[in-house]
């Protein structure tokens, strides 16, 4: 997947389904690091969360995250605590 394909996917498939506060979790594929795609999410009140580089601690989650068609919805506060003041 190249950046143009990813941006088209975000614009036509992913962004329209997002609501304020939603988080899209991505690996560190260079195509995913698109300022244009990030802006599309920001306009909807959502944001990207990039996984850290490979970590054995995260390996046990890989089978679940890689299931075809899986989508995960959660509140950032469930992972990060109170995010009302912003995350960064």
C-alpha positions as CSV (number, residue, x, y, z in Angstrom):
1,X,0.0,0.0,0.0
2,X,1.4,3.4,-0.9
3,X,0.5,6.7,0.7
4,X,-2.1,7.7,-2.0
5,X,-4.0,4.4,-1.5
6,X,-4.0,4.9,2.2
7,X,-5.2,8.5,2.0
8,X,-8.0,7.4,-0.3
9,X,-9.0,4.7,2.1
10,X,-9.0,7.1,5.1
11,X,-11.0,9.7,3.1
12,X,-13.6,7.3,1.6
13,X,-13.9,4.5,4.1
14,X,-12.5,5.2,7.5
15,X,-13.0,8.9,8.3
16,X,-16.7,8.9,7.5
17,X,-17.3,6.3,10.2
18,X,-15.4,8.1,12.9
19,X,-16.8,10.2,15.7
20,X,-15.2,12.7,18.0
21,X,-12.7,11.0,20.3
22,X,-12.2,7.9,18.2
23,X,-8.7,6.5,17.9
24,X,-7.3,4.7,14.9
25,X,-4.4,2.4,15.9
26,X,-1.8,1.9,13.2
27,X,1.6,0.3,12.9
28,X,4.6,2.3,11.7
29,X,4.3,1.6,7.9
30,X,5.6,4.8,6.3
31,X,2.4,5.1,4.2
32,X,0.5,5.5,7.4
33,X,2.4,8.6,8.4
34,X,0.4,10.9,6.2
35,X,-0.2,14.5,7.3
36,X,-3.2,14.6,4.9
37,X,-4.8,11.5,6.5
38,X,-4.1,12.8,10.0
39,X,-5.8,16.1,9.1
40,X,-8.9,14.2,7.8
41,X,-9.1,12.5,11.2
42,X,-8.5,15.7,13.1
43,X,-11.4,17.3,11.2
44,X,-13.7,14.6,12.6
45,X,-12.3,14.9,16.1
46,X,-10.4,11.6,15.9
47,X,-6.7,10.8,15.9
48,X,-4.1,8.2,15.0
49,X,-2.2,6.3,17.7
50,X,0.9,4.6,16.3
51,X,2.1,1.4,17.9
52,X,5.6,1.5,19.2
53,X,8.3,-0.4,17.2
54,X,8.2,-4.1,17.7
55,X,8.0,-5.1,21.3
56,X,7.9,-8.7,22.7
57,X,5.4,-7.3,25.3
58,X,2.9,-6.6,22.6
59,X,3.4,-9.9,20.8
60,X,0.6,-11.6,22.7
61,X,-1.9,-9.2,21.3
62,X,-0.9,-9.6,17.6
63,X,-3.3,-12.5,16.8
64,X,-6.2,-10.5,18.0
65,X,-5.2,-7.3,16.3
66,X,-4.6,-9.1,13.0
67,X,-8.0,-10.8,12.7
68,X,-9.5,-9.9,9.4
69,X,-12.3,-7.4,9.7
70,X,-11.7,-6.7,13.4
71,X,-12.4,-3.3,14.6
72,X,-11.9,-2.1,18.1
73,X,-13.8,0.8,19.7
74,X,-12.8,2.2,23.1
75,X,-12.6,5.4,25.0
76,X,-9.1,6.8,25.2
77,X,-9.7,7.4,28.9
78,X,-10.0,3.6,29.4
79,X,-6.3,3.3,28.4
80,X,-4.9,6.7,29.3
81,X,-7.0,8.0,32.2
82,X,-8.7,11.3,32.0
83,X,-8.0,12.9,28.6
84,X,-10.3,15.9,28.9
85,X,-7.3,18.2,29.1
86,X,-5.7,16.7,26.0
87,X,-3.2,14.0,25.5
88,X,-0.2,15.9,24.3
